[in-house]
Amino acid sequence: MAQTHSDSSPLNALRVAIAQLNPTVGDISGNLELARKARKEAAGQGADIVLYTELFIAGYPPEDLVLKPAFVDACERAARELVKDTADGGPGVIIGTPLKRTSGVHNSVIVADNGEILGERFKLDLPNYGEFDEKRVFQPGPHMPGPVNFRGVRIGIPICEDIWGQLGVCETLAESGAEILLVPNGSPYYRGKMDVRQQTVIRQVIESGLPMVWANQLGGQDELVFDGASFGIEADKSLAFQLSEFEETVAVVTWKRRDGIWVCDSGPMAKLPQGEEADYLACMLGLRDYVNKNGFKNVVLGLSGGIDSAVCAALVADALGEERLHAIMLPYRYTSEESLKDAKACAEALGCRYDIVPIAEPVEGFLSSLAETFAGTKEGITEENLQSRTRGVILMAVSNKFGSMVVTTGNKSEMSVGYATLYGDMNGGFNPIKDLYKMQVYSIARWRNAHVPAGAMGPSGEVIPVNIIDKAPSAELRENQTDQDSLPPYPVLDDILECLVENEMSVQQIVAKGHSAETVQRIEHLLYLAEYKRRQAAPGVKITRKNFGRDRRYPITNRFRDRG
């Protein structure tokens, strides 16, 4: 049980329960119930206070829901219900919720104990970049926050961006008497983000001289994946504790006051996944939560015998279980025997339902209907796209009939240069590999064949046939077609695209890396030209620092080309 306390005898040990949980945006009652269960679990572990993540009651990010007064009011009512729960003598709470006050609607936390509100704190630094647009819906806190006195411990509670920006919130909290910083966060995953987070926290620890507990949300929310990985940094800049990544947990970390400084006495030290493993887990979690939180029972996808659809099929099996995956091969005259064999082998390895639905009859029907209209023209890309669009129609029909969500399977390389067909292979509700370049897709395929991801529901062993990884990629829309007929080799293409998209490098800078000026200019042109397609694409998991959609907002009508 938690230690007894009184205002006159400040704690010399503070047991902080970090609620690294998976709330759902808009599910106010569900999030409240989740918070209550976590508090009960924390009480059983002897916690003094439970630290929830940013805007926990609302779910994060709530976006324009915050503009709806009824939503904000409902969130505050739910938060006050949790406040009442603290009258039972158990742990206090730091719970995130939007609050409407005279100064506007704020991204806020309520600190409560013994059935009473000890303080409200408002986020001061509102992010307005990349995936964040909080200035659109929130007002910044009207003044610098001070610490909250919790059982004789002066706790500073900066909220997420308050530690990332340059407003000096942590330093001000230290100057006004804070002894320890507890920070609720909604920090989404991208590759390499943990290093960025830890350096950010260490910088604030140096500036404030105070230890920091950094608690992060878990779960998928549309394109974003929150990976948890909560941690703490001691006042001496060493790692105090580390929670797991991509896993829910309620973990109690004990801090003790020694010579006036709070020092971590005990806490978990989890090993975090790296590289392809972390990317795969992010894709898996994002897909699972998108499907489940939106109420889909099953998933259907076109299994072509190629690398992209095979990786997506593996992700579905791992995220949801093979029984919820329906794979369909949709062959035409250009589909090779090799692809038929590979698709079947992949489905058998995954253990999912597998059907073959030939598309020759509907494709020939379209061509027959269009024969008079197309008379006198040469066969080309239009006829190729008819194959893709026929496949898209069939998959959507299966979706409509059985309530399954279509997973679309295009990678970032293809989406960048428009190597995808609107109303064809772009049909679908979600794309788990949308933010992975082609060579990264190959990398995670090899990784998955050698490992079973933590929390995976799919089978072990080689689930993506080696031949799918080794053979030359092809859309198989004409005889002997390969992707490299019209695109540079993928290692070259991916490097150019990363320079253009993630790094916003000039053509001249990319050429200086050793690429041909003609190739770079062509890829840049295709990148801009395909913007209208990307605006109509399904959402997909964010993996890189700059994904299409939230992070990169280029105009469709755009005549700029970089000619040095």
Stockholm file with secondary structure:
# STOCKHOLM 1.0

chainA/1-564         MAQTHSDSSPLNALRVAIAQLNPTVGDISGNLELARKARKEAAGQGADIVLYTELFIAGYPPEDLVLKPAFVDACERAARELVKDTADGGPGVIIGTPLKRTSGVHNSVIVADNGEILGERFKLDLPNYGEFDEKRVFQPGPHMPGPVNFRGVRIGIPICEDIWGQLGVCETLAESGAEILLVPNGSPYYRGKMDVRQQTVIRQVIESGLPMVWANQLGGQDELVFDGASFGIEADKSLAFQLSEFEETVAVVTWKRRDGIWVCDSGPMAKLPQGEEADYLACMLGLRDYVNKNGFKNVVLGLSGGIDSAVCAALVADALGEERLHAIMLPYRYTSEESLKDAKACAEALGCRYDIVPIAEPVEGFLSSLAETFAGTKEGITEENLQSRTRGVILMAVSNKFGSMVVTTGNKSEMSVGYATLYGDMNGGFNPIKDLYKMQVYSIARWRNAHVPAGAMGPSGEVIPVNIIDKAPSAELRENQTDQDSLPPYPVLDDILECLVENEMSVQQIVAKGHSAETVQRIEHLLYLAEYKRRQAAPGVKITRKNFGRDRRYPITNRFRDRG
#=GR chainA/1-564 SS CCCCCBTTBCCSEEEEEEEECCCCTTCHHHHHHHHHHHHHHHHHTTCSEEECCTTTTTCSCCGGGGGCHHHHHHHHHHHHHHHHHGGGSSCEEEEEEEEEETTEEEEEEEEEETTEEEEEEECCSCCCSTTCCGGGTCCCCSSCCCCEEETTEEEECCCTHHHHSSSCHHHHHHHTTCCEEEEEECCBCCTTHHHHHHHHHHHHHHHHCCCEEEEECEEEETTEEEEBCCEEECTTSCEEEECCBSSCEEEEEEEEEETTEEEEEECCBCCCCCHHHHHHHHHHHHHHHHHHHTTCCCEEEECCSSHHHHHHHHHHHHHHCGGGEEEEECCCTTCCHHHHHHHHHHHHHHTCEEEECCCHHHHHHHHHHHHHHHTTCCCSHHHHHHHHHHHHHHHHHHHHHHCCEEBCCCCHHHHHHTCSCTTTTTCSSBBTTTTSCHHHHHHHHHHHHHCCCTTCCSCSSCCSCHHHHHSCCCCCSSTTCCGGGTSCCHHHHHHHHHHHHTSCCCHHHHHTTTCCHHHHHHHHHHHHHTHHHHTTSCCBCCCSSSCBTTTBCCCSSCCCCCCC
#=GC SS_cons         CCCCCBTTBCCSEEEEEEEECCCCTTCHHHHHHHHHHHHHHHHHTTCSEEECCTTTTTCSCCGGGGGCHHHHHHHHHHHHHHHHHGGGSSCEEEEEEEEEETTEEEEEEEEEETTEEEEEEECCSCCCSTTCCGGGTCCCCSSCCCCEEETTEEEECCCTHHHHSSSCHHHHHHHTTCCEEEEEECCBCCTTHHHHHHHHHHHHHHHHCCCEEEEECEEEETTEEEEBCCEEECTTSCEEEECCBSSCEEEEEEEEEETTEEEEEECCBCCCCCHHHHHHHHHHHHHHHHHHHTTCCCEEEECCSSHHHHHHHHHHHHHHCGGGEEEEECCCTTCCHHHHHHHHHHHHHHTCEEEECCCHHHHHHHHHHHHHHHTTCCCSHHHHHHHHHHHHHHHHHHHHHHCCEEBCCCCHHHHHHTCSCTTTTTCSSBBTTTTSCHHHHHHHHHHHHHCCCTTCCSCSSCCSCHHHHHSCCCCCSSTTCCGGGTSCCHHHHHHHHHHHHTSCCCHHHHHTTTCCHHHHHHHHHHHHHTHHHHTTSCCBCCCSSSCBTTTBCCCSSCCCCCCC
//
